[in-house]
Amino acid sequence: MHLTLVVFSLFLGLCLGSCAAAPASEHDIRTEQVTYIAGGATCTGFLAWDAKLTGKRPGVLVVHEWWGHNDYVRRRARMLAELGYTALALDMYGDGKSASHPQDAAKFMNEVLANMQVGTERFTAAKNVLQDHETVDRDRVAAIGYCFGGAVVLGMARAGMDLDAVVSFHGSLATKTPAAKGAIKARLLVCNGAADSFVSTAEIAAFEAEMDAAGATWRFESYPGAVHGFTSPDATANGKKFNLPLAYDEAADRKSWASMQALFADVWK
């Protein structure tokens, strides 16, 4: 009994000591809103980085869903900053456009997809902003994208954009401009919901054949039971509200994020 009391007293003392002098926060995440002119529009970007880190680090571009640049994509930028990267959540629509209804989202998305010269200009301008940031090693840059953004980053990789890695989360795989042999410089990771009705088995097969023919280094992950939008906590509510096959899947979200981290760790050893 006496020994138990002594141990408890030591434990209590350690706890009180830790409460009296709580350790400093693990991160010091700084954010900045930036604007840049590209593709005939004023675009808004959101930068995030950890001020506790010293020296230059890799930069990661984050491309939004069809809803546009919103809080979700900014949260992902902060999460990347916590991993030790500088992230820029970019704006593919420009002029502050974002959607709260699928009809508007589809309109904004299709405007860009119909004129990918403009889309490429906006992506490239954002890439330049990221590379010019004082914390970024401009020779180490990747891009990730969600839904529409997944299609965008895969499109940039297909076009031979100078990127180290590209990750698509529940993005479209179909393309009218398949990659030429040797064109893809980035290592690719595609994170797909196995139950995503927006991505057919034929599109998956065509994508895999295209990547092999292009000589790309790629990985395709399919998460059982996951549907479109599986990384977004808002997906379930939006699916119910608009009668769309969307839903959040925590397991698939965690697995895909971990796979992205593993890819980056391998690329930037």
N, C-alpha and C positions, 0 to 999 in steps of 0.2 A: 504493500500500500504506500509506504514511504517513497519508494523508487518511482512509483507511478506519479505521485504528486510532484516529485522533482522534475521528472520528464515533462509533465504538463506545464510546470512553471517556466521551464526553459522554452518550451514551444510558445507559450503565451508571450514571453518576453520577446522572442523573435518576431511574432506577429505584430506586437505593439511597436517594435522598432521599425518594422517595414512600413507600418501605417504612418509613423511620425516622419519618415523620410522616404516617401514614395519615389521610385525611380522615374527618371525623365521619360517622356514619351519616346517610343521606338522610332517614330517618324516625325518629320516636320514637313508636311505636304503643303506646297505652295501652288497656287493656281493663278492663271492669268487669262483673260479674254483678249483675243487678238482679232484684228480684221485684216483682210487682204482682198485685192481686186483680182478676179479671175473669171474667165468665161462669161464676160459681160455682166457680172454681178459683184456686189460687195458681200464677201463670205465672212462668216464668223467662226473662229476656232477657239478651242478651250485647251490650254496647256496645263499640264500637271507634272510636278517633279518633287523629289524629296530633297530639301535643303540641308538635311543632315549628312548627305553623301558629299564627298569631295571628288573633284575630277570629272572628266567627261564619261558619259555612259551611252548605251544604245538608245535610239529613239524609236517610238512605235506610233504609227498612224492608226487611228480608229475611225472606221467608216460606219455611219449610222444605218438603222433600219429604214424601211420605206416611210416611216413616220417623220423622218427628218432629224436634224440635230436637236437633241432634247436632254433631259436630265439623265436618262438611262445611259447614253453614250458618254456623258461626262463622268458618271460614276465609274464606268469601266476605265476611263483615263486615270482617275484617282487610284483605282486598284492596281493599275500598271505602275504608277508612281511608287506605290507601296512595295512593289517587287524590285524596285531599283532602276526603273527605266524613266525616261522623260516621254510623256505621251501627249499627242495632239489629237483631240476629237475634232474632226474637220467637218466641213459643210459642203455637201454636194449640190444643194438646191440654191443656195445664195439668197441674198436679200431678206434673211430672217424667216424664210418660209418653212413651216412645219405643219403637220396635219394631225387632226384628232379624229378624222373619219376616213375609212378606207378609200372612198371615192377620191378625196383630195390627195391621199398618199399615193394612190395609183397614178393620178395625173402628174404629180411632181416627179415620181420615179420614171414614168415613161418619157417625160420630156428630156430627162438626162440620157436614158438608154437609147433614145432615138437620135441623139447627137453626142456620141461619145468623144468627139473632138473637144467639145466644151467640157465634158466630164473629165477628160484627161488633163485639160488645162487647170481645172479646179483641184484635181488630185495633186498635180505637179506643183502648183503654187503652195499648197499646204505642206507638201514634202519639203520645199525650200524653206518655209517658215520654221519647220521643225529642225531642219539641219542647221539653220542659222542660230538656234538658241544656244546660249553660252554653256549649257550643261551637256550638250549632245555631241557625241562622236559622229561626225557627218558620214563616216564610212561604214557605220553600223546602224542600219535602218530596216525596220520590218513594218508590215501592215496587217491589221486584222479588220474583219468586217462582219456585220450581222445582217442576215436576210438580204435586202438590196445591197448592203455594204459588202456582204460576202461575194456577191456577183461582181461588184466593182473591183475588189482586190484581186480576185482571180483574173479578171480582165486585164488589170495592170500587169500581172505576172505573165499572162499570155503574150502581151505586147512587148515583153522584154524589159520592163521597168527595172531599174537598178535597185533591187531590194534583196535583203538577205533571206527573209522568210515571209510567208504569207499564210494567214489562217482565216478560213471561212467557217463561220458558225451559221448553221441552217440557211446557207446561201444557195442561190440558183446555180446550177452547173451547166446549163445549156448555153451555147454560144454560136453566133454566126461567123465568128472569126477564130477558128481553132489555132492553137499555137503551132508555129513552124518548128521544124526539127532544130534543136539547139537554142531556141529563142528564150526559154524560161531560165532566168538566173536564180530565182528564189527557190528555196525549199518550201514545199507546199504541205499544208495540213488541212484536210476537209473534215469538219465535224458535222455529221448529218443525223437527223432523227430517223430511225428505221421505219417509223410510221408516218413520216412526213408526206402527205398527199400531194404536196406541190413539187416533189422531186420523184420522178418515175424511175423504175428499174432500168428502162431503156436509156434515160439520161445518165444514170450512174455508169452503165456499161460503156456508153459513148465517151464519157469523161475519162474513164480509166484507159480506154483504148487511145484516146487523144494524148494523154499524159505519157503513156509508153512510147507512142510514135514520136513525140517531141523530145524524148530522152530526159524528161523531168525527174527530179527526186521528189517523191510525193508519198503521202500516207492518207488513207481514207478510213475514218472511224464512223461506225454506225451504232447508235445507241437504241437498244430494244425498247419499244413502246413509246419512244419520244416522238412528238409531233413538231410541227413548225413553231418556231419561236421559243424553243425549250430553254434558252438561257435567260429570258426576260420574265421577271416576276409579274409584270403587267399582262403577260400574254393570256393567261387564263381568263381574266376579267374581260379583256378585249375580245377573246373568242366567244364568250357568252353574249356580250353586248351586241356584237355584229354578226353572230352566227357563222363564225369562221373556225376552221380546224386548227386553233392555236391553243397552246397550253405550256405552262412552265413545268420543267422536270428537274428537280433539284439534283438528282443523281447524275443526269446527263450534263447539267450545268457544271457541276464540280469536276466530273471526269474530263470534259472538254477543256476546261480552264487549266487543269493539271497537265494535260497533253500539250497545250500551248506553252506552258512553262518549261516542260521537258524539251520541246523543240528549240526554244530560245536558248536554253542552257547549253544545248549541244551545238547550236550554230555559233554562239558567242562564247566559246570555251575560254 
